């Protein structure tokens, strides 16, 4: 049986990570906070804070993509044409 007393509202998750509640909600939507770390009943979420901390701090970090420069080529400046946003392409 699960100890429901350890489950906290999303406000507590946001406060723990020092982010806005909107950011914590985005993390849930984007899957950064895995479904096995919270309970959802109707529109109410309750989080096992320790499991959320473990999930977010033990995630593998993405490696940056490094694009090698081609010898003898100058970087190109892109020109953006915003034109009329209502005009179909």
Secondary structure per residue as TSV (DSSP state, phi and psi in degrees):
chain	resnum	aa	ss	phi	psi
A	1	X	-	360.0	143.6
A	2	X	-	-86.2	137.1
A	3	X	-	-81.6	100.1
A	4	X	G	-68.3	-18.0
A	5	X	G	-66.7	-23.6
A	6	X	G	-84.0	-5.1
A	7	X	E	-86.0	132.2
A	8	X	E	-121.6	159.4
A	9	X	-	-73.5	166.8
A	10	X	H	-61.2	-28.2
A	11	X	H	-59.9	-36.6
A	12	X	H	-70.2	-36.1
A	13	X	H	-64.2	-47.5
A	14	X	H	-60.8	-43.9
A	15	X	H	-63.8	-40.9
A	16	X	H	-61.2	-42.0
A	17	X	H	-92.0	2.7
A	18	X	T	55.3	47.7
A	19	X	-	-127.4	168.8
A	20	X	-	-74.0	161.2
A	21	X	H	-63.0	-35.8
A	22	X	H	-60.3	-40.0
A	23	X	H	-65.7	-43.7
A	24	X	H	-61.8	-40.0
A	25	X	H	-64.3	-40.1
A	26	X	H	-62.6	-40.6
A	27	X	H	-58.5	-38.6
A	28	X	H	-66.5	-49.3
A	29	X	H	-60.0	-38.9
A	30	X	H	-82.5	-5.9
A	31	X	T	84.8	6.6
A	32	X	S	-67.0	-34.3
A	33	X	S	-97.7	109.2
A	34	X	-	-67.7	149.9
A	35	X	G	-59.1	-25.0
A	36	X	G	-78.8	4.0
A	37	X	G	-104.0	0.2
A	38	X	E	-145.8	162.5
A	39	X	E	-110.7	139.4
A	40	X	E	-124.3	120.7
A	41	X	E	-125.0	109.8
A	42	X	T	65.8	-124.9
A	43	X	T	-101.1	12.4
A	44	X	E	-103.7	129.6
A	45	X	E	-111.4	141.0
A	46	X	E	-133.9	132.7
A	47	X	E	-111.4	140.7
A	48	X	E	-85.0	98.8
A	49	X	H	-56.4	-40.8
A	50	X	H	-64.0	-39.8
A	51	X	H	-67.7	-36.4
A	52	X	H	-64.6	-45.5
A	53	X	H	-59.0	-47.3
A	54	X	H	-60.1	-44.0
A	55	X	H	-65.3	-41.1
A	56	X	H	-80.5	-30.7
A	57	X	H	-90.1	-17.5
A	58	X	S	-103.9	8.5
A	59	X	S	-68.4	142.2
A	60	X	-	-68.6	138.6
A	61	X	-	-81.4	143.3
A	62	X	-	-76.6	138.9
A	63	X	-	-84.4	139.3
A	64	X	-	-67.2	147.4
A	65	X	-	-88.1	125.5
A	66	X	-	-109.5	120.7
A	67	X	-	-99.5	117.4
A	68	X	-	-68.3	142.2
A	69	X	-	-79.6	142.3
A	70	X	-	-86.0	136.0
A	71	X	T	-63.6	137.5
A	72	X	T	79.7	0.3
A	73	X	-	-104.8	133.5
A	74	X	-	-85.8	147.9
A	75	X	-	-62.5	143.9
A	76	X	-	-97.9	139.9
A	77	X	-	-90.6	123.5
A	78	X	-	-85.6	140.0
A	79	X	-	-109.2	128.3
A	80	X	-	-102.8	131.6
A	81	X	-	-114.0	105.4
A	82	X	-	-82.5	-24.7
A	83	X	-	42.0	-139.3
A	84	X	-	-97.3	113.8
A	85	X	T	-66.7	-17.3
A	86	X	T	-88.3	-8.1
A	87	X	S	-82.6	132.2
A	88	X	-	-72.6	149.1
A	89	X	-	-88.4	360.0
